[in-house]
Amino acid sequence: VANQNTFILAALTTTTTPAPIVQALNETCSHAIWDGNYSTIAGISGSSSTSTLHLNSPHNIFVDNYDNVYVADGNNHRIIRFSPGSKSGTNIAGIRLRAGKGKSELNTPTTVFVTGDQTLFILDAGNFRVQKWKYGEPLGFPVAGRYRV
């Protein structure tokens, strides 16, 4: 009878798990006090108006590298840009005060993001879409979502 030798090779592996990162609680300075002074940086709220001074249910802002403030003026269905130091803005996207679904219209925009070349991405919530709007162009184009019909 032939002698059979069986070899078993076992590989030992070591698994290391990094220790969890422990962050200190977000503590405020014990002698900090709230400064109740504030200033309005863009528009006045609470009314529908063709005036770019009036905002109606502003949902979101975006501040670009030049300190321009872009406001998603939800119930006026537009995006307004306020230059630094100006209380009155410029209508950038959306052409009228009532909701619409055309390429030049918005329906309750809730979020705006602006790229370095001033291209706007607008969450047009009422139309279930994201619009890409080149600065200075009269029309936006859907890049995600759909038109509501």
Sequence and secondary structure as in RCSB ss.txt:
>XXXX:A:sequence
VANQNTFILAALTTTTTPAPIVQALNETCSHAIWDGNYSTIAGISGSSSTSTLHLNSPHNIFVDNYDNVYVADGN
NHRIIRFSPGSKSGTNIAGIRLRAGKGKSELNTPTTVFVTGDQTLFILDAGNFRVQKWKYGEPLGFPVAGRYRV
>XXXX:A:secstr
                             TT          S EES   SSTTEESSEEEEEE TT  EEEEEGG
GTEEEEE TT SS EEEE  SSS   STT  SSEEEEEE TT  EEEEEGGGTEEEEE TT S  EEEEE    
